[in-house]
Structure formats: structure tokens, C-alpha cells
Amino acid sequence: MVRRAIATTLLALGLWVFTTLGMTALALTAVDLQDLTYQSCPAEYAAGMVTPGSMQAAKCYLIQGKAINHSGKPVINADIFGRIYDANDNPVMQNRNRLGSIDLVPPGESDFEIRISVAANQPEPLQLKQFRASGFSGQVRR
């Protein structure tokens, strides 16, 4: 009985400390991605590229677009997810839908760009589908 009372008191004290110190919950914040385009990388980006996990030749592309943050707070380290297909509807990145990240997405609309590698034998045009992003409104790890 005494142990339960001590545990309850410690729990209540812990909750009070967190709320008193102004600790806010860090919720996952969605970021809309629009106006997606891609282009070949400049030569300095693409030199010596190979596809991940192989020695196969690769092409370098930059995916660009607009990131729209409706939360009113900056979003930190927003992960970008999406699917990319070649001209024959074959997946460009099999078993992988996390494509990169945006370090900081301020409130409102901002431009973003990520670099991807695509096997050289996959034909263009690329199809960019189901792109989305999400991150946190504060630092998750210290």
C-alpha cells in the first residue's frame, strides 16, 4: 500500500515537472509537396555515381518542388516519401519509398530539392507519384 502511494506520488510529481517546465509534445507534422519536377544533375553532382548496393552505372537526378507547411511552426528534418517509376512503369527504387529529407521547412511555402540515383538502363520520362513529407516541430534527439 505504501509502495503504491509512493509510486503514484512520483508519477504525479513527474507529470507536474514536465508540464511546469513547458515541455511540449513533438507531434509528427505533415508537409504537402507540390509542383514536382525533375532534371538531370549538373556534371559535378553526377561524377562517378553508381546505384546503391551495386556497381551498376547510374544517372543522377534532382527532384524539385514546393513544400507547404500549414502548421505555423518550422518543421525540422522532414522525411520525403514517394514512388518513382520509369517510362515502362517499372519502379526506380524497389523496396524503398523514403527518398530523402528537407532539413528545415519554414511555415508557408518554400522550395526544396533532393538528389536521387537511378539505374542508367531505366528509360525516361520518370513518373513521380504519391510524394509526401513529414517531420517534427522541434528537435527530437539532443
N, C-alpha and C positions, 0 to 999 in steps of 0.2 A: 504494500500500500504506500509506504514511504517512497520507494523507488519510483512508483508511477507518478507520485506528486512531484518528485524532483525532475523526472523526465518531462512532464507537462510544463513545469515552470521554465526549464531550459529551452524548450521548444518555443514557448511564448516569448521569452527573452530574445531568442534568436530572431524571431519574426519582427519583434519590435525594433531591434538594432537595424535590420535590413530596411525597414520602412522609414525609420527615423533618419538614416544616413542618405536617404534619397535614391536608393538603388532602384533603377528602373528595369523592367523586364525587356530583354532583347528579343523581339519577335522577328521572324523572317518576313522581309518586306519584298513584295513583288515589284518588278520594274518592267514596263512594257517596252518592247523592241519593235520599231517600225522603219519603213523605208530602207529595207535591207538590199544591199548590192554587194558585188564582189569584183575584184580586179586582180590581175597578176601582180605579184610583189615587184618592187624595184630590184634591180640586179643585186644590190648589196644585201638585201634580205634573203635572197634565194640561193646564194652561192653554196654549193656542196650539200644541198638538202637531200635527205632520204626519208622514207616513210618510217614512222615509229615501229621499232621491233624488226626491221628488215634492212637489207642493203639495196632495196629497190629504188630506182630513181623516182623523184617526186617533183611536183610543181608546187610553188608557193603562191598562196592567195591571201589577200587582205579582205576580210568581210567588214563592211562599214554600215552604219545606220544611225538611227536616233534612239536614245534611251530616254524613256519618260518616267520620271519618278513623281508619283502623285501623293506621296506620304507627307511632304512638307519638311522632311528631315533628310540629311545626307545619308545615302546608303553606301556602306563600306564593303569592298571586296564582293561585288555581285557576280555570282557564277552565271555563265551563259550556257544554256542548253538548247539543243536544236538537232535537226536531222538534215543531212546534206546528201543529195543523190546526184549521180552523173546524168548525162543525156539519155542513157538507156535505163533509167530508174534503178540503177544499182547503188547500194549505199556506199558512200565515200569513206565513212568511218564506221566500220562494222563494230557492233557491241560497244559503242562509245557515243554518248549524247552530250556529255559535258565538253564544251569546245574551248572554253577559256574563261576569263573573268575581266571585270572592269574594276579598277582599284577604288574609284570614288564616283558615285553618281549623285550630283547635287540635285536639290529639288527642282522640278520643272523638266525642261527638255535639254538634252546635251548630245553631242556626237560621241560615237565610240568606234573602235576599230580593233579587230583581233586578227592574228595570223594563223593560218592553218596550212597543213601539208596534205597534198592529195597525190596518190599514185599517178605517175606520168601517163600510164596507159588508160586512165579513165577519161572519157571524152566530155567536152563541154557542149552545151552550157550546163553549169551546175544549178541545182534546184535547192533553194534554202527554204526549209519547212519547219513549222512548229517551234520557232525560236521564242525563247522566254528567258528571263533573268530574275534572280532573287538574291538578296543579301541582307545584311543587318544594319540597323541604325546606330550601332555602336561597336566598339571593339569587342570581339568575342574572347580572344586569348590575350593575355598580357605577357 
